[in-house]
Amino acid sequence: MNALIEDFRIACKYPGQLDAAAVETALSGYLWARGSTRKIVRLEKGLTLAKRPSLKEQVGRVLQSINYADSLAGQTVSEIRKIAVPRANAAFLENVLVDDLSLFALIYIGAIRFRTNAVETWAEPLYHAFLSGGWWLYWTSDTLYWVAKPTVHMETLPLGGRQLHNATGPALESDADDLYFWHGVRVPVPAEITLNDIKAASNMEVRRFLIEQYGYERYLRDAGLTLVDACADDHPLTGLRTARLFHDEVNQITLLDMLNSTPEPDGSVKRYVVSVDSEAYQGRAGRECLAAMASTWRRRSDHSLYFRTPEDYWPIAES
């Protein structure tokens, strides 16, 4: 019994090991125990419905039940999910048969403990399918689809415990879909973030993440922020020529829009938008472009301000 529990515990560290052949062998044993002759197919990312008639038929029934009748043949499973989930209702849940393999693995452990032979017969293959890398099952009229365990990105909380978090990509990556989380809160796919998503986010840190993913320059252009300070186009510091300082009152973010003082190989000059600490230099960084620029220089050792005053930032050459 202890060995079964330990193997289960190890298998719960996603994604773990994946042995697709072993998963399908175990699922064959499960179907045999149930007296079923369904095909076994891995449901992988990018799979379309055109060559999967039973899957197309079932998804069609689900979408029809929520009054959606567009063509499905060219849609991937992930695309279908984006259509279905926001419009889902009780009918959706009634038509979708999904089994979580981790739950059935626990049922098998319980069956062993209480010596329930009838349950052991069909639960044991599912236990081994979970250990081999299976995550969940999706049933159609002629096929048993399975999905491999996802890759998850977590952060440890100060008081213990963990939550989904990834600052650079999806926090959960799977064959079925990729999900994005920021400090435990689910956020939209970066490429699909809108200003409304940013406004609707109730958590300040989530909004900051969404703005970063949306792009500071794009946000600066689209959000209609308050202009705090601006520099002339003949400012002595090249990087501050035409620089502008903006404040986002709602999200408490100060953004400095500035030139790259070093031209590109083709002679063009790029602009950069950076988030600055508006409290630096007794709040001057939130009011003046020069102070904002100086505040971006920090010591690596303790992240303290490099210059004693904003006026000390006066380089002979900029790069």
N, C-alpha and C positions, 0 to 999 in steps of 0.2 A: 504493500500500500504506500509506504513512504517513497519508494522508487517512482511509483506512478505520479505522486504529487510533485516530486522534485522535477521529473521530466516535464510535467505540465507547467511548473513555475518557469523553467528555462524557456519553454516555448512561448510564454507570454511576453518575452522580451523581443518585441517586433523590431525589424522583420525576421530576425533569426535565420535559420537555414531553410532553403527552399529546395525540395526534391520533387519536381513536378511529376515524375514517373511514379514515385511512391505515393503521392497524393491521389493520383488517378487509380492506382492499384487498390488503395484503401477504399476509395469511393465505389469501385467495382464490387468490393466485398459488402459494402453497405447496401447497394442496390440488390445484390443477390439475397441478402437477408430480408429485404423488403419484398422480394419477388418482382422487382421492376426490371425492365429491359431498356431503360433510357440510355442515350448516348452521353458520354462525359466530355465536356469541352471547357477549356479554360477561358474565362471571360477577360480578355486582355484589352489594354488601352488602345483606342483607335478602331476597335471592331465595329463594323457597320452592320446594319440589319438586312442588307440586300440578299446575302447568302445564308441568312438564318431565319427561315420562314416562321418557325414556331415562336422565336423571340420577337420577330416583327409583329406577329399576330397578337401576342400577349400585350406587348407595349401599345399596339394599336387599340386594344380593348380598354387599356388603362386611360390612354389619352382621349379616346372617344367618350369615356365616362366623365371626363372633365371638359368636354366640348372643345376638343382640339382635333382638327382633321387634316392638317398639313401633311405633305409627303414625308415619309420616314426613311425611305430606302437609302438615302445618302447621308443620314445622320449617324454620328458616332454615339456610343453609349453615353459618353460624357455630355454630348450636346443634348441628347434626349433628356438626361437628368436635369439640365439647366431649364428645359422647357417644363418638365413635369412637376418638379418639386414646388416651385412657387404656386402652382395651380392645383396642387394635390388636395384631396379631401378624403372622406371615409372610403369612397369607392376605390381610390388608388390603393389604399392599404388592404382592402379586401381582395384585390386582384394580384397583388405582388406576394409571392411566396419566397421569403428569404430566411435562411437558417444560419445562425451564428455558430461556427464550429467550436469556439471556445466553450460555449454553453453545453454542447453535447459531449465535449470532452469531460466536463465536470459531471455530467449525468452518468457517464461510464464509470468514473471514480466512485460515485455514490452507489452504482449498481454492484460494483465489486464489494464495497463495504457491507452492503445489506444483502448480498448474495441473491440479487434479482436476475436470474439467468436469462429470462426472456428479454430483459432490457440490455444485458451485456452483449447479446448476440448482434444486435444492430448498432449499439453505441460504440463498441470496441473499434470498428473500422473508422468511425468519425474521430475518435480519440487519436488514432494514428495519422489520419489525414491532417489534423490540427498540428500534431508534432512535426509533420513533414513540410509544413508551410502553408496549409490551406487556411483561409480566413472565414469566408462565408459562401453559402450555396444559393443558387437562384434556379428555381424550377420552371420549366415550361412543359408543354404536353408531351414532347418526345426527347427532351435533353435536360441533363443536370449540368448547369454551368457552375464553375467554381472560380473564386477570386483569391489570389495569393495575398499573404499578409502585407500590410503597408509598411513603408518606412516612416517612422515618426520622429519628430524633433521636439524635445522637451526642455523645460528649464526647471531648476530646483527652486522651490519657494523658501524664503528666509526661515520660516517656522517648520519646515519639512513638507514633504509631498512634492508632487510635480504637476506641471500643466503644459499643454501644447503651446509652443512658441517657436517662431523662426523669423528672423529679421530679413532674410535674404531670399526666401522662397516659400513653397508650401510646407506647412508643418506636418501634413499627412499626405504622403505620395502613394497612390495605389493604382492598380489596373483600372479600377472603376472611375476614379476621379481624384483630383488634387484639391485639398482644402487648405486654406490659409488661416492661421491663428496668430494673434499678437497678444502675448501675455495672457493666454487662456481665452481670449475673446475672438470669435470667428470674424474675419474681415473679408471683403470682396477680393476677387482675383485682381492683382495690380493693374493689368491691362484694361480692366473693365471698371475701374474706380471712377466715379463721377463726383461733381461738386455736391450733389445731394447726398451721396454716401458719406462724404466728409461732414456735412452739416448734421446728418442724422446720427452720427456716432456719439454716444453719450459719454464715453470715456475719453479724457483728454489725451492720454498716451496713445490710444488707438487713432484719434484724429491726427496726431503728429505723424504716426506711422503712415496713415493714408495719404497725408500731404506729401511726405517724402516719396512714397511710391507713385503718386500722381505726377510728381516732378515739381520742384520749386519754381522753375522758370514758367512752366505751364500754369501753375497755381497763381503765380504773380500776375500773369496775364488775364486769367479767367475770373479771379475771385474779387476783383475790385477793392484792393487793400488801401489803407490810408498812407499817403506819402508823407514821411516825416522830415526827410532832408534830401537835398540834391546838390551835386557838385557841378561846377562849370566845365565846359569841354576843354578849357585850357588850364585845368588844375595842375599845379607843379608835379604832383605824383601821377604818373601815367595811369596806374591802376584805378585811381579815383576820378579820372576824367569821365564825366557824364554818369558817375555813380549815383545810385538812388537808394534810400533807406525806407523800407516799408514796415508797417506794423499791422499785424492781424489781431485785432482786439478780441475776437471770439476765441481764438485758439492760443492767444498769448505767445505769438511767435514774431520775432523780428527778423526780417530778411534783407540782406545787402546784395544789391544787383550791381556788379562791377565788371570792369574790363580785365582781361588777361593781358598783362603788360608785355608779354612775349608774343610776338606775331607767329602765326602758323607758317609752315614752309612755303605756302602759297601766298603769304603776305596778309592774309585775312586775320582779324582779331576776334576771338571768341569772348562772349560774355558769360559770366558765372553768377549764379545765385546761391548764397550760402546762408544758413541759419546762424544767428549770432546771439550771444548772451547779453540781453538788453540791460542787465544789472551791472555789467562790468564798468569800471571807472566811475563809480558812484552814479550809475544810470546814464552816463554820457553815451555809452554804446547803443542805447536805445533812442538817442536823439541826434547823434552826429555821425556822418559817414566815416570821418577820420577815426573816431573812437571805436566804431564798429569794426573797421578794418584792423586796427591795432589789437582788438580783443581776440582776433582769430589766431594770433601768435601766442602759443602756450609752451611752457616747459614740459618736456616729456616726463620728467621725474615725478611731478606732482600736479601737472596740468594748471599750474598757476600762470598768471599773466606775465608775459616775457618783458613787456615795457612798463616802466614805472608810471608814465603818463602817456596819453595818446600822442602828444607832441614829440615824444621820444621816437615814435615810429616815423623815421624820415630816411629811408634807405638811399644810398648813393646810386644803386642800381636795383631794379626789380626783376623778378623772374617768376 
